[in-house]
Amino acid sequence: MSLTVTINDLRLITALAAANKAAGDPQVSDDEYFSARVNDMLEGWAAAYSIGVVPVFGFVKRFTPEEFKAIRGSADPVVQGLLARLDQVSEVHLYVPEVANGLQYLASVGLLTAKRAAEIGAIV
């Protein structure tokens, strides 16, 4: 999913160019600067409304009992590390790369299918 934003207000476009210039990186285009600022704003909203954040119990419930039993029974040290990390937190932030990477790892070692890894990690 993507979103395109068009700004036609010359005052806002001028303000954007001024802010980019003040930031001091001549390698960053106004479009890149604007995209980064919009992303920052949206990240703030996502955090404020807990979008993509689930309690650990809710995250674990995304697995079938059979899947989670197989994961818990795995002797793989990486899998054990993932479980240990899960024990250290109260909520799972589905949008952080570590979560997607962990789920992909579980799929790569045959504890999940790629489809199930995507379903478990989906932000709904």
Biopython code that builds the backbone (N, CA, C, O; Angstrom):
import numpy as np
from Bio.PDB.StructureBuilder import StructureBuilder

atoms = [
    (1, "MET", "N", (0.850, -1.167, 0.000)),
    (1, "MET", "CA", (0.000, 0.000, 0.000)),
    (1, "MET", "C", (0.897, 1.232, 0.000)),
    (1, "MET", "O", (1.913, 1.269, 0.694)),
    (2, "SER", "N", (0.526, 2.213, -0.761)),
    (2, "SER", "CA", (1.278, 3.464, -0.777)),
    (2, "SER", "C", (0.303, 4.632, -0.786)),
    (2, "SER", "O", (-0.889, 4.470, -1.047)),
    (3, "LEU", "N", (0.831, 5.796, -0.499)),
    (3, "LEU", "CA", (0.031, 7.004, -0.417)),
    (3, "LEU", "C", (0.776, 8.099, -1.158)),
    (3, "LEU", "O", (1.970, 8.299, -0.936)),
    (4, "THR", "N", (0.090, 8.801, -2.025)),
    (4, "THR", "CA", (0.679, 9.923, -2.742)),
    (4, "THR", "C", (0.050, 11.196, -2.221)),
    (4, "THR", "O", (-1.170, 11.299, -2.095)),
    (5, "VAL", "N", (0.898, 12.163, -1.922)),
    (5, "VAL", "CA", (0.427, 13.447, -1.411)),
    (5, "VAL", "C", (0.833, 14.528, -2.403)),
    (5, "VAL", "O", (1.988, 14.590, -2.825)),
    (6, "THR", "N", (-0.104, 15.368, -2.769)),
    (6, "THR", "CA", (0.170, 16.492, -3.652)),
    (6, "THR", "C", (-0.078, 17.774, -2.872)),
    (6, "THR", "O", (-1.137, 17.959, -2.273)),
    (7, "ILE", "N", (0.908, 18.649, -2.887)),
    (7, "ILE", "CA", (0.772, 19.939, -2.207)),
    (7, "ILE", "C", (0.820, 21.025, -3.273)),
    (7, "ILE", "O", (1.793, 21.147, -4.017)),
    (8, "ASN", "N", (-0.248, 21.808, -3.328)),
    (8, "ASN", "CA", (-0.340, 22.878, -4.315)),
    (8, "ASN", "C", (-0.169, 24.265, -3.697)),
    (8, "ASN", "O", (-0.061, 25.252, -4.424)),
    (9, "ASP", "N", (-0.144, 24.350, -2.391)),
    (9, "ASP", "CA", (-0.047, 25.632, -1.697)),
    (9, "ASP", "C", (1.411, 26.118, -1.739)),
    (9, "ASP", "O", (2.287, 25.519, -1.117)),
    (10, "LEU", "N", (1.660, 27.208, -2.479)),
    (10, "LEU", "CA", (3.011, 27.728, -2.650)),
    (10, "LEU", "C", (3.658, 28.079, -1.309)),
    (10, "LEU", "O", (4.867, 27.913, -1.147)),
    (11, "ARG", "N", (2.874, 28.559, -0.354)),
    (11, "ARG", "CA", (3.410, 28.893, 0.972)),
    (11, "ARG", "C", (3.982, 27.647, 1.641)),
    (11, "ARG", "O", (5.059, 27.700, 2.235)),
    (12, "LEU", "N", (3.269, 26.530, 1.547)),
    (12, "LEU", "CA", (3.745, 25.291, 2.160)),
    (12, "LEU", "C", (4.953, 24.731, 1.428)),
    (12, "LEU", "O", (5.872, 24.205, 2.054)),
    (13, "ILE", "N", (4.955, 24.841, 0.112)),
    (13, "ILE", "CA", (6.093, 24.363, -0.679)),
    (13, "ILE", "C", (7.339, 25.185, -0.351)),
    (13, "ILE", "O", (8.431, 24.633, -0.217)),
    (14, "THR", "N", (7.178, 26.493, -0.223)),
    (14, "THR", "CA", (8.301, 27.369, 0.129)),
    (14, "THR", "C", (8.809, 27.056, 1.531)),
    (14, "THR", "O", (10.016, 27.044, 1.771)),
    (15, "ALA", "N", (7.885, 26.802, 2.456)),
    (15, "ALA", "CA", (8.284, 26.448, 3.825)),
    (15, "ALA", "C", (9.057, 25.133, 3.835)),
    (15, "ALA", "O", (10.041, 24.995, 4.563)),
    (16, "LEU", "N", (8.621, 24.180, 3.041)),
    (16, "LEU", "CA", (9.306, 22.899, 2.945)),
    (16, "LEU", "C", (10.731, 23.087, 2.430)),
    (16, "LEU", "O", (11.674, 22.529, 2.991)),
    (17, "ALA", "N", (10.888, 23.864, 1.374)),
    (17, "ALA", "CA", (12.215, 24.111, 0.813)),
    (17, "ALA", "C", (13.108, 24.824, 1.827)),
    (17, "ALA", "O", (14.296, 24.519, 1.933)),
    (18, "ALA", "N", (12.540, 25.770, 2.567)),
    (18, "ALA", "CA", (13.318, 26.493, 3.583)),
    (18, "ALA", "C", (13.749, 25.547, 4.709)),
    (18, "ALA", "O", (14.890, 25.608, 5.168)),
    (19, "ALA", "N", (12.856, 24.688, 5.146)),
    (19, "ALA", "CA", (13.184, 23.735, 6.214)),
    (19, "ALA", "C", (14.258, 22.764, 5.745)),
    (19, "ALA", "O", (15.161, 22.423, 6.509)),
    (20, "ASN", "N", (14.171, 22.319, 4.507)),
    (20, "ASN", "CA", (15.180, 21.412, 3.976)),
    (20, "ASN", "C", (16.532, 22.108, 3.916)),
    (20, "ASN", "O", (17.553, 21.524, 4.280)),
    (21, "LYS", "N", (16.539, 23.356, 3.455)),
    (21, "LYS", "CA", (17.786, 24.122, 3.370)),
    (21, "LYS", "C", (18.376, 24.317, 4.766)),
    (21, "LYS", "O", (19.587, 24.200, 4.952)),
    (22, "ALA", "N", (17.523, 24.615, 5.742)),
    (22, "ALA", "CA", (17.983, 24.817, 7.121)),
    (22, "ALA", "C", (18.552, 23.532, 7.712)),
    (22, "ALA", "O", (19.429, 23.576, 8.576)),
    (23, "ALA", "N", (18.055, 22.393, 7.247)),
    (23, "ALA", "CA", (18.564, 21.113, 7.745)),
    (23, "ALA", "C", (20.015, 20.905, 7.325)),
    (23, "ALA", "O", (20.754, 20.170, 7.980)),
    (24, "GLY", "N", (20.425, 21.550, 6.234)),
    (24, "GLY", "CA", (21.832, 21.611, 5.879)),
    (24, "GLY", "C", (22.421, 20.450, 5.103)),
    (24, "GLY", "O", (23.644, 20.370, 4.997)),
    (25, "ASP", "N", (21.634, 19.559, 4.561)),
    (25, "ASP", "CA", (22.192, 18.460, 3.775)),
    (25, "ASP", "C", (21.847, 18.693, 2.306)),
    (25, "ASP", "O", (20.722, 18.427, 1.884)),
    (26, "PRO", "N", (22.816, 19.190, 1.521)),
    (26, "PRO", "CA", (22.521, 19.506, 0.118)),
    (26, "PRO", "C", (22.230, 18.266, -0.731)),
    (26, "PRO", "O", (21.750, 18.396, -1.857)),
    (27, "GLN", "N", (22.510, 17.076, -0.217)),
    (27, "GLN", "CA", (22.269, 15.839, -0.955)),
    (27, "GLN", "C", (20.801, 15.407, -0.896)),
    (27, "GLN", "O", (20.378, 14.542, -1.663)),
    (28, "VAL", "N", (20.023, 16.005, 0.013)),
    (28, "VAL", "CA", (18.633, 15.602, 0.204)),
    (28, "VAL", "C", (17.723, 16.530, -0.591)),
    (28, "VAL", "O", (17.722, 17.745, -0.391)),
    (29, "SER", "N", (16.951, 15.938, -1.495)),
    (29, "SER", "CA", (16.019, 16.750, -2.290)),
    (29, "SER", "C", (14.841, 17.171, -1.410)),
    (29, "SER", "O", (14.610, 16.601, -0.343)),
    (30, "ASP", "N", (14.116, 18.162, -1.869)),
    (30, "ASP", "CA", (12.920, 18.590, -1.133)),
    (30, "ASP", "C", (11.918, 17.440, -1.022)),
    (30, "ASP", "O", (11.273, 17.278, 0.014)),
    (31, "ASP", "N", (11.785, 16.642, -2.083)),
    (31, "ASP", "CA", (10.868, 15.493, -2.046)),
    (31, "ASP", "C", (11.287, 14.488, -0.975)),
    (31, "ASP", "O", (10.448, 13.993, -0.223)),
    (32, "GLU", "N", (12.583, 14.187, -0.907)),
    (32, "GLU", "CA", (13.079, 13.242, 0.095)),
    (32, "GLU", "C", (12.877, 13.790, 1.503)),
    (32, "GLU", "O", (12.488, 13.063, 2.418)),
    (33, "TYR", "N", (13.147, 15.081, 1.662)),
    (33, "TYR", "CA", (12.984, 15.719, 2.968)),
    (33, "TYR", "C", (11.517, 15.663, 3.397)),
    (33, "TYR", "O", (11.212, 15.320, 4.539)),
    (34, "PHE", "N", (10.617, 16.001, 2.479)),
    (34, "PHE", "CA", (9.189, 15.976, 2.776)),
    (34, "PHE", "C", (8.738, 14.559, 3.131)),
    (34, "PHE", "O", (8.007, 14.362, 4.102)),
    (35, "SER", "N", (9.168, 13.585, 2.353)),
    (35, "SER", "CA", (8.793, 12.194, 2.629)),
    (35, "SER", "C", (9.245, 11.765, 4.016)),
    (35, "SER", "O", (8.505, 11.101, 4.742)),
    (36, "ALA", "N", (10.460, 12.146, 4.378)),
    (36, "ALA", "CA", (10.976, 11.784, 5.700)),
    (36, "ALA", "C", (10.164, 12.446, 6.815)),
    (36, "ALA", "O", (9.872, 11.809, 7.827)),
    (37, "ARG", "N", (9.798, 13.719, 6.639)),
    (37, "ARG", "CA", (9.016, 14.412, 7.673)),
    (37, "ARG", "C", (7.609, 13.822, 7.792)),
    (37, "ARG", "O", (7.096, 13.655, 8.898)),
    (38, "VAL", "N", (6.990, 13.507, 6.657)),
    (38, "VAL", "CA", (5.660, 12.885, 6.701)),
    (38, "VAL", "C", (5.765, 11.524, 7.398)),
    (38, "VAL", "O", (4.916, 11.174, 8.219)),
    (39, "ASN", "N", (6.804, 10.766, 7.069)),
    (39, "ASN", "CA", (7.000, 9.471, 7.707)),
    (39, "ASN", "C", (7.161, 9.636, 9.222)),
    (39, "ASN", "O", (6.584, 8.871, 9.994)),
    (40, "ASP", "N", (7.942, 10.633, 9.646)),
    (40, "ASP", "CA", (8.110, 10.901, 11.076)),
    (40, "ASP", "C", (6.765, 11.188, 11.742)),
    (40, "ASP", "O", (6.475, 10.675, 12.823)),
    (41, "MET", "N", (5.945, 12.017, 11.084)),
    (41, "MET", "CA", (4.641, 12.376, 11.626)),
    (41, "MET", "C", (3.742, 11.140, 11.741)),
    (41, "MET", "O", (3.086, 10.932, 12.762)),
    (42, "LEU", "N", (3.721, 10.332, 10.693)),
    (42, "LEU", "CA", (2.879, 9.137, 10.703)),
    (42, "LEU", "C", (3.362, 8.116, 11.729)),
    (42, "LEU", "O", (2.550, 7.436, 12.356)),
    (43, "GLU", "N", (4.682, 8.005, 11.906)),
    (43, "GLU", "CA", (5.225, 7.113, 12.942)),
    (43, "GLU", "C", (4.737, 7.566, 14.320)),
    (43, "GLU", "O", (4.397, 6.744, 15.170)),
    (44, "GLY", "N", (4.707, 8.871, 14.524)),
    (44, "GLY", "CA", (4.196, 9.402, 15.795)),
    (44, "GLY", "C", (2.740, 9.050, 16.015)),
    (44, "GLY", "O", (2.343, 8.683, 17.121)),
    (45, "TRP", "N", (1.951, 9.159, 14.973)),
    (45, "TRP", "CA", (0.534, 8.795, 15.078)),
    (45, "TRP", "C", (0.380, 7.309, 15.345)),
    (45, "TRP", "O", (-0.425, 6.902, 16.183)),
    (46, "ALA", "N", (1.155, 6.495, 14.628)),
    (46, "ALA", "CA", (1.075, 5.038, 14.827)),
    (46, "ALA", "C", (1.410, 4.683, 16.270)),
    (46, "ALA", "O", (0.768, 3.819, 16.867)),
    (47, "ALA", "N", (2.414, 5.349, 16.828)),
    (47, "ALA", "CA", (2.788, 5.092, 18.226)),
    (47, "ALA", "C", (1.684, 5.571, 19.170)),
    (47, "ALA", "O", (1.342, 4.880, 20.130)),
    (48, "ALA", "N", (1.131, 6.750, 18.898)),
    (48, "ALA", "CA", (0.098, 7.311, 19.779)),
    (48, "ALA", "C", (-1.149, 6.437, 19.823)),
    (48, "ALA", "O", (-1.814, 6.349, 20.855)),
    (49, "TYR", "N", (-1.465, 5.792, 18.705)),
    (49, "TYR", "CA", (-2.667, 4.964, 18.637)),
    (49, "TYR", "C", (-2.362, 3.470, 18.744)),
    (49, "TYR", "O", (-3.233, 2.633, 18.509)),
    (50, "SER", "N", (-1.115, 3.145, 19.101)),
    (50, "SER", "CA", (-0.670, 1.754, 19.273)),
    (50, "SER", "C", (-0.943, 0.890, 18.048)),
    (50, "SER", "O", (-1.302, -0.281, 18.179)),
    (51, "ILE", "N", (-0.776, 1.459, 16.865)),
    (51, "ILE", "CA", (-0.961, 0.707, 15.625)),
    (51, "ILE", "C", (0.247, -0.222, 15.461)),
    (51, "ILE", "O", (1.395, 0.222, 15.499)),
    (52, "GLY", "N", (-0.023, -1.492, 15.282)),
    (52, "GLY", "CA", (1.061, -2.453, 15.111)),
    (52, "GLY", "C", (1.703, -2.889, 16.415)),
    (52, "GLY", "O", (2.783, -3.479, 16.412)),
    (53, "VAL", "N", (1.043, -2.601, 17.531)),
    (53, "VAL", "CA", (1.564, -2.991, 18.846)),
    (53, "VAL", "C", (0.542, -3.926, 19.477)),
    (53, "VAL", "O", (-0.629, -3.574, 19.621)),
    (54, "VAL", "N", (0.988, -5.111, 19.850)),
    (54, "VAL", "CA", (0.099, -6.079, 20.487)),
    (54, "VAL", "C", (0.740, -6.595, 21.774)),
    (54, "VAL", "O", (1.962, -6.727, 21.844)),
    (55, "PRO", "N", (-0.066, -6.884, 22.783)),
    (55, "PRO", "CA", (0.489, -7.497, 23.994)),
    (55, "PRO", "C", (1.101, -8.854, 23.626)),
    (55, "PRO", "O", (0.675, -9.498, 22.667)),
    (56, "VAL", "N", (2.088, -9.270, 24.391)),
    (56, "VAL", "CA", (2.749, -10.547, 24.116)),
    (56, "VAL", "C", (1.723, -11.677, 24.033)),
    (56, "VAL", "O", (1.805, -12.520, 23.140)),
    (57, "PHE", "N", (0.761, -11.702, 24.953)),
    (57, "PHE", "CA", (-0.251, -12.753, 24.932)),
    (57, "PHE", "C", (-1.010, -12.746, 23.608)),
    (57, "PHE", "O", (-1.264, -13.802, 23.030)),
    (58, "GLY", "N", (-1.372, -11.558, 23.129)),
    (58, "GLY", "CA", (-2.066, -11.443, 21.852)),
    (58, "GLY", "C", (-1.205, -11.905, 20.685)),
    (58, "GLY", "O", (-1.706, -12.495, 19.728)),
    (59, "PHE", "N", (0.094, -11.632, 20.771)),
    (59, "PHE", "CA", (1.017, -12.075, 19.726)),
    (59, "PHE", "C", (1.116, -13.596, 19.723)),
    (59, "PHE", "O", (1.054, -14.223, 18.665)),
    (60, "VAL", "N", (1.269, -14.182, 20.896)),
    (60, "VAL", "CA", (1.382, -15.644, 21.005)),
    (60, "VAL", "C", (0.106, -16.308, 20.500)),
    (60, "VAL", "O", (0.166, -17.373, 19.885)),
    (61, "LYS", "N", (-1.052, -15.689, 20.754)),
    (61, "LYS", "CA", (-2.324, -16.259, 20.306)),
    (61, "LYS", "C", (-2.452, -16.281, 18.778)),
    (61, "LYS", "O", (-3.326, -16.962, 18.241)),
    (62, "ARG", "N", (-1.594, -15.546, 18.082)),
    (62, "ARG", "CA", (-1.618, -15.572, 16.621)),
    (62, "ARG", "C", (-1.092, -16.904, 16.073)),
    (62, "ARG", "O", (-1.391, -17.276, 14.938)),
    (63, "PHE", "N", (-0.313, -17.613, 16.883)),
    (63, "PHE", "CA", (0.212, -18.920, 16.491)),
    (63, "PHE", "C", (-0.820, -19.990, 16.837)),
    (63, "PHE", "O", (-1.569, -19.846, 17.803)),
    (64, "THR", "N", (-0.857, -21.047, 16.057)),
    (64, "THR", "CA", (-1.696, -22.179, 16.458)),
    (64, "THR", "C", (-0.995, -22.862, 17.638)),
    (64, "THR", "O", (0.215, -22.709, 17.806)),
    (65, "PRO", "N", (-1.735, -23.605, 18.448)),
    (65, "PRO", "CA", (-1.087, -24.324, 19.560)),
    (65, "PRO", "C", (0.033, -25.246, 19.065)),
    (65, "PRO", "O", (1.068, -25.375, 19.719)),
    (66, "GLU", "N", (-0.174, -25.878, 17.924)),
    (66, "GLU", "CA", (0.838, -26.781, 17.373)),
    (66, "GLU", "C", (2.094, -26.016, 16.964)),
    (66, "GLU", "O", (3.213, -26.463, 17.219)),
    (67, "GLU", "N", (1.904, -24.867, 16.331)),
    (67, "GLU", "CA", (3.053, -24.054, 15.914)),
    (67, "GLU", "C", (3.870, -23.617, 17.125)),
    (67, "GLU", "O", (5.094, -23.743, 17.148)),
    (68, "PHE", "N", (3.165, -23.100, 18.132)),
    (68, "PHE", "CA", (3.898, -22.578, 19.287)),
    (68, "PHE", "C", (4.574, -23.706, 20.065)),
    (68, "PHE", "O", (5.667, -23.518, 20.601)),
    (69, "LYS", "N", (3.942, -24.862, 20.132)),
    (69, "LYS", "CA", (4.553, -26.013, 20.812)),
    (69, "LYS", "C", (5.840, -26.423, 20.093)),
    (69, "LYS", "O", (6.849, -26.712, 20.737)),
    (70, "ALA", "N", (5.803, -26.448, 18.761)),
    (70, "ALA", "CA", (7.001, -26.799, 17.993)),
    (70, "ALA", "C", (8.105, -25.761, 18.191)),
    (70, "ALA", "O", (9.280, -26.114, 18.291)),
    (71, "ILE", "N", (7.732, -24.495, 18.248)),
    (71, "ILE", "CA", (8.716, -23.423, 18.456)),
    (71, "ILE", "C", (9.329, -23.548, 19.846)),
    (71, "ILE", "O", (10.548, -23.483, 20.000)),
    (72, "ARG", "N", (8.493, -23.725, 20.845)),
    (72, "ARG", "CA", (9.001, -23.884, 22.217)),
    (72, "ARG", "C", (9.887, -25.114, 22.349)),
    (72, "ARG", "O", (10.839, -25.105, 23.130)),
    (73, "GLY", "N", (9.593, -26.169, 21.602)),
    (73, "GLY", "CA", (10.372, -27.402, 21.687)),
    (73, "GLY", "C", (11.635, -27.402, 20.854)),
    (73, "GLY", "O", (12.410, -28.356, 20.910)),
    (74, "SER", "N", (11.857, -26.353, 20.086)),
    (74, "SER", "CA", (13.030, -26.298, 19.221)),
    (74, "SER", "C", (14.307, -26.136, 20.043)),
    (74, "SER", "O", (14.351, -25.373, 21.007)),
    (75, "ALA", "N", (15.341, -26.868, 19.641)),
    (75, "ALA", "CA", (16.653, -26.737, 20.287)),
    (75, "ALA", "C", (17.519, -25.693, 19.591)),
    (75, "ALA", "O", (18.627, -25.405, 20.045)),
    (76, "ASP", "N", (17.029, -25.129, 18.503)),
    (76, "ASP", "CA", (17.783, -24.128, 17.738)),
    (76, "ASP", "C", (18.081, -22.933, 18.643)),
    (76, "ASP", "O", (17.157, -22.347, 19.207)),
    (77, "PRO", "N", (19.366, -22.559, 18.792)),
    (77, "PRO", "CA", (19.705, -21.448, 19.684)),
    (77, "PRO", "C", (19.106, -20.107, 19.258)),
    (77, "PRO", "O", (18.824, -19.262, 20.107)),
    (78, "VAL", "N", (18.913, -19.904, 17.967)),
    (78, "VAL", "CA", (18.297, -18.653, 17.509)),
    (78, "VAL", "C", (16.832, -18.625, 17.932)),
    (78, "VAL", "O", (16.333, -17.596, 18.385)),
    (79, "VAL", "N", (16.155, -19.738, 17.785)),
    (79, "VAL", "CA", (14.749, -19.831, 18.197)),
    (79, "VAL", "C", (14.650, -19.616, 19.706)),
    (79, "VAL", "O", (13.766, -18.899, 20.172)),
    (80, "GLN", "N", (15.537, -20.222, 20.458)),
    (80, "GLN", "CA", (15.532, -20.035, 21.907)),
    (80, "GLN", "C", (15.792, -18.567, 22.272)),
    (80, "GLN", "O", (15.231, -18.056, 23.241)),
    (81, "GLY", "N", (16.638, -17.900, 21.495)),
    (81, "GLY", "CA", (16.885, -16.473, 21.706)),
    (81, "GLY", "C", (15.652, -15.631, 21.428)),
    (81, "GLY", "O", (15.378, -14.662, 22.137)),
    (82, "LEU", "N", (14.914, -16.003, 20.397)),
    (82, "LEU", "CA", (13.677, -15.286, 20.090)),
    (82, "LEU", "C", (12.668, -15.441, 21.229)),
    (82, "LEU", "O", (12.012, -14.475, 21.619)),
    (83, "LEU", "N", (12.549, -16.661, 21.759)),
    (83, "LEU", "CA", (11.629, -16.895, 22.879)),
    (83, "LEU", "C", (12.077, -16.131, 24.123)),
    (83, "LEU", "O", (11.249, -15.578, 24.847)),
    (84, "ALA", "N", (13.377, -16.101, 24.368)),
    (84, "ALA", "CA", (13.896, -15.362, 25.526)),
    (84, "ALA", "C", (13.579, -13.875, 25.395)),
    (84, "ALA", "O", (13.202, -13.226, 26.371)),
    (85, "ARG", "N", (13.732, -13.348, 24.202)),
    (85, "ARG", "CA", (13.413, -11.926, 23.966)),
    (85, "ARG", "C", (11.926, -11.674, 24.194)),
    (85, "ARG", "O", (11.548, -10.647, 24.756)),
    (86, "LEU", "N", (11.089, -12.602, 23.762)),
    (86, "LEU", "CA", (9.653, -12.480, 23.952)),
    (86, "LEU", "C", (9.302, -12.444, 25.437)),
    (86, "LEU", "O", (8.371, -11.748, 25.843)),
    (87, "ASP", "N", (10.043, -13.190, 26.238)),
    (87, "ASP", "CA", (9.823, -13.203, 27.693)),
    (87, "ASP", "C", (10.215, -11.883, 28.356)),
    (87, "ASP", "O", (9.780, -11.596, 29.471)),
    (88, "GLN", "N", (11.032, -11.084, 27.678)),
    (88, "GLN", "CA", (11.549, -9.843, 28.261)),
    (88, "GLN", "C", (10.673, -8.621, 27.985)),
    (88, "GLN", "O", (10.911, -7.550, 28.544)),
    (89, "VAL", "N", (9.676, -8.770, 27.141)),
    (89, "VAL", "CA", (8.861, -7.616, 26.749)),
    (89, "VAL", "C", (7.403, -7.836, 27.136)),
    (89, "VAL", "O", (6.968, -8.965, 27.361)),
    (90, "SER", "N", (6.662, -6.739, 27.207)),
    (90, "SER", "CA", (5.236, -6.846, 27.525)),
    (90, "SER", "C", (4.365, -6.682, 26.283)),
    (90, "SER", "O", (3.184, -7.032, 26.288)),
    (91, "GLU", "N", (4.965, -6.144, 25.214)),
    (91, "GLU", "CA", (4.236, -5.967, 23.974)),
    (91, "GLU", "C", (5.176, -6.169, 22.800)),
    (91, "GLU", "O", (6.390, -6.002, 22.918)),
    (92, "VAL", "N", (4.596, -6.532, 21.668)),
    (92, "VAL", "CA", (5.361, -6.779, 20.449)),
    (92, "VAL", "C", (5.017, -5.685, 19.446)),
    (92, "VAL", "O", (3.847, -5.437, 19.153)),
    (93, "HIS", "N", (6.044, -5.044, 18.930)),
    (93, "HIS", "CA", (5.884, -3.994, 17.924)),
    (93, "HIS", "C", (6.064, -4.648, 16.557)),
    (93, "HIS", "O", (7.189, -4.870, 16.108)),
    (94, "LEU", "N", (4.953, -4.950, 15.907)),
    (94, "LEU", "CA", (4.970, -5.728, 14.670)),
    (94, "LEU", "C", (5.724, -5.048, 13.540)),
    (94, "LEU", "O", (6.152, -5.718, 12.601)),
    (95, "TYR", "N", (5.894, -3.748, 13.605)),
    (95, "TYR", "CA", (6.511, -3.000, 12.516)),
    (95, "TYR", "C", (8.027, -2.942, 12.589)),
    (95, "TYR", "O", (8.663, -2.447, 11.658)),
    (96, "VAL", "N", (8.623, -3.432, 13.666)),
    (96, "VAL", "CA", (10.089, -3.377, 13.753)),
    (96, "VAL", "C", (10.686, -4.544, 12.972)),
    (96, "VAL", "O", (10.130, -5.642, 12.977)),
    (97, "PRO", "N", (11.802, -4.316, 12.308)),
    (97, "PRO", "CA", (12.402, -5.365, 11.475)),
    (97, "PRO", "C", (12.715, -6.661, 12.234)),
    (97, "PRO", "O", (12.649, -7.744, 11.654)),
    (98, "GLU", "N", (13.051, -6.562, 13.503)),
    (98, "GLU", "CA", (13.398, -7.760, 14.269)),
    (98, "GLU", "C", (12.241, -8.762, 14.325)),
    (98, "GLU", "O", (12.468, -9.972, 14.330)),
    (99, "VAL", "N", (11.015, -8.266, 14.365)),
    (99, "VAL", "CA", (9.855, -9.164, 14.409)),
    (99, "VAL", "C", (9.715, -9.893, 13.074)),
    (99, "VAL", "O", (9.572, -11.116, 13.043)),
    (100, "ALA", "N", (9.756, -9.152, 11.984)),
    (100, "ALA", "CA", (9.659, -9.779, 10.655)),
    (100, "ALA", "C", (10.817, -10.748, 10.435)),
    (100, "ALA", "O", (10.626, -11.845, 9.909)),
    (101, "ASN", "N", (12.019, -10.338, 10.839)),
    (101, "ASN", "CA", (13.181, -11.207, 10.668)),
    (101, "ASN", "C", (13.034, -12.482, 11.485)),
    (101, "ASN", "O", (13.370, -13.566, 11.007)),
    (102, "GLY", "N", (12.536, -12.364, 12.710)),
    (102, "GLY", "CA", (12.337, -13.537, 13.559)),
    (102, "GLY", "C", (11.316, -14.493, 12.966)),
    (102, "GLY", "O", (11.523, -15.707, 12.960)),
    (103, "LEU", "N", (10.219, -13.949, 12.470)),
    (103, "LEU", "CA", (9.202, -14.791, 11.844)),
    (103, "LEU", "C", (9.736, -15.448, 10.579)),
    (103, "LEU", "O", (9.455, -16.618, 10.319)),
    (104, "GLN", "N", (10.502, -14.705, 9.797)),
    (104, "GLN", "CA", (11.104, -15.282, 8.589)),
    (104, "GLN", "C", (12.095, -16.384, 8.961)),
    (104, "GLN", "O", (12.207, -17.389, 8.259)),
    (105, "TYR", "N", (12.806, -16.191, 10.058)),
    (105, "TYR", "CA", (13.736, -17.234, 10.502)),
    (105, "TYR", "C", (12.963, -18.499, 10.868)),
    (105, "TYR", "O", (13.354, -19.605, 10.494)),
    (106, "LEU", "N", (11.864, -18.328, 11.602)),
    (106, "LEU", "CA", (11.051, -19.489, 11.974)),
    (106, "LEU", "C", (10.581, -20.234, 10.725)),
    (106, "LEU", "O", (10.518, -21.463, 10.716)),
    (107, "ALA", "N", (10.256, -19.494, 9.686)),
    (107, "ALA", "CA", (9.854, -20.128, 8.426)),
    (107, "ALA", "C", (11.042, -20.820, 7.771)),
    (107, "ALA", "O", (10.900, -21.909, 7.214)),
    (108, "SER", "N", (12.206, -20.196, 7.835)),
    (108, "SER", "CA", (13.389, -20.766, 7.165)),
    (108, "SER", "C", (13.831, -22.085, 7.790)),
    (108, "SER", "O", (14.437, -22.916, 7.114)),
    (109, "VAL", "N", (13.536, -22.283, 9.068)),
    (109, "VAL", "CA", (13.914, -23.541, 9.729)),
    (109, "VAL", "C", (12.740, -24.516, 9.795)),
    (109, "VAL", "O", (12.823, -25.552, 10.455)),
    (110, "GLY", "N", (11.650, -24.181, 9.111)),
    (110, "GLY", "CA", (10.534, -25.103, 8.983)),
    (110, "GLY", "C", (9.542, -25.124, 10.132)),
    (110, "GLY", "O", (8.698, -26.017, 10.202)),
    (111, "LEU", "N", (9.629, -24.156, 11.034)),
    (111, "LEU", "CA", (8.682, -24.107, 12.151)),
    (111, "LEU", "C", (7.392, -23.383, 11.778)),
    (111, "LEU", "O", (6.374, -23.526, 12.456)),
    (112, "LEU", "N", (7.440, -22.613, 10.710)),
    (112, "LEU", "CA", (6.267, -21.936, 10.144)),
    (112, "LEU", "C", (6.383, -21.998, 8.634)),
    (112, "LEU", "O", (7.474, -22.198, 8.099)),
    (113, "THR", "N", (5.281, -21.830, 7.954)),
    (113, "THR", "CA", (5.352, -21.605, 6.508)),
    (113, "THR", "C", (5.544, -20.102, 6.298)),
    (113, "THR", "O", (5.275, -19.302, 7.194)),
    (114, "ALA", "N", (6.002, -19.736, 5.129)),
    (114, "ALA", "CA", (6.168, -18.312, 4.824)),
    (114, "ALA", "C", (4.816, -17.598, 4.916)),
    (114, "ALA", "O", (4.739, -16.458, 5.373)),
    (115, "LYS", "N", (3.755, -18.278, 4.477)),
    (115, "LYS", "CA", (2.414, -17.684, 4.534)),
    (115, "LYS", "C", (2.005, -17.426, 5.976)),
    (115, "LYS", "O", (1.475, -16.360, 6.289)),
    (116, "ARG", "N", (2.244, -18.383, 6.849)),
    (116, "ARG", "CA", (1.879, -18.206, 8.264)),
    (116, "ARG", "C", (2.739, -17.119, 8.920)),
    (116, "ARG", "O", (2.240, -16.346, 9.737)),
    (117, "ALA", "N", (3.997, -17.058, 8.573)),
    (117, "ALA", "CA", (4.856, -16.008, 9.122)),
    (117, "ALA", "C", (4.301, -14.636, 8.748)),
    (117, "ALA", "O", (4.262, -13.734, 9.584)),
    (118, "ALA", "N", (3.870, -14.473, 7.493)),
    (118, "ALA", "CA", (3.282, -13.202, 7.054)),
    (118, "ALA", "C", (1.978, -12.916, 7.778)),
    (118, "ALA", "O", (1.720, -11.774, 8.159)),
    (119, "GLU", "N", (1.146, -13.940, 7.973)),
    (119, "GLU", "CA", (-0.131, -13.754, 8.673)),
    (119, "GLU", "C", (0.106, -13.349, 10.129)),
    (119, "GLU", "O", (-0.557, -12.449, 10.643)),
    (120, "ILE", "N", (1.033, -14.004, 10.774)),
    (120, "ILE", "CA", (1.305, -13.725, 12.199)),
    (120, "ILE", "C", (1.848, -12.298, 12.359)),
    (120, "ILE", "O", (1.512, -11.604, 13.318)),
    (121, "GLY", "N", (2.679, -11.874, 11.421)),
    (121, "GLY", "CA", (3.288, -10.547, 11.523)),
    (121, "GLY", "C", (2.460, -9.417, 10.949)),
    (121, "GLY", "O", (2.878, -8.261, 10.998)),
    (122, "ALA", "N", (1.303, -9.725, 10.411)),
    (122, "ALA", "CA", (0.490, -8.696, 9.754)),
    (122, "ALA", "C", (-0.049, -7.681, 10.753)),
    (122, "ALA", "O", (-0.482, -8.026, 11.852)),
    (123, "ILE", "N", (-0.011, -6.435, 10.342)),
    (123, "ILE", "CA", (-0.615, -5.363, 11.139)),
    (123, "ILE", "C", (-2.056, -5.233, 10.678)),
    (123, "ILE", "O", (-2.332, -4.821, 9.551)),
    (124, "VAL", "N", (-2.966, -5.593, 11.570)),
    (124, "VAL", "CA", (-4.389, -5.558, 11.221)),
    (124, "VAL", "C", (-5.148, -4.631, 12.139)),
    (124, "VAL", "O", (-6.360, -4.476, 11.994)),
]
sb = StructureBuilder()
sb.init_structure("model")
sb.init_model(0)
sb.init_chain("A")
sb.init_seg("    ")
for serial, (resi, resn, name, xyz) in enumerate(atoms, 1):
    if name == "N":
        sb.init_residue(resn, " ", resi, " ")
    sb.init_atom(name, np.array(xyz, "f"), 0.0, 1.0, " ", f" {name:<3s}", serial, name[0])
structure = sb.get_structure()
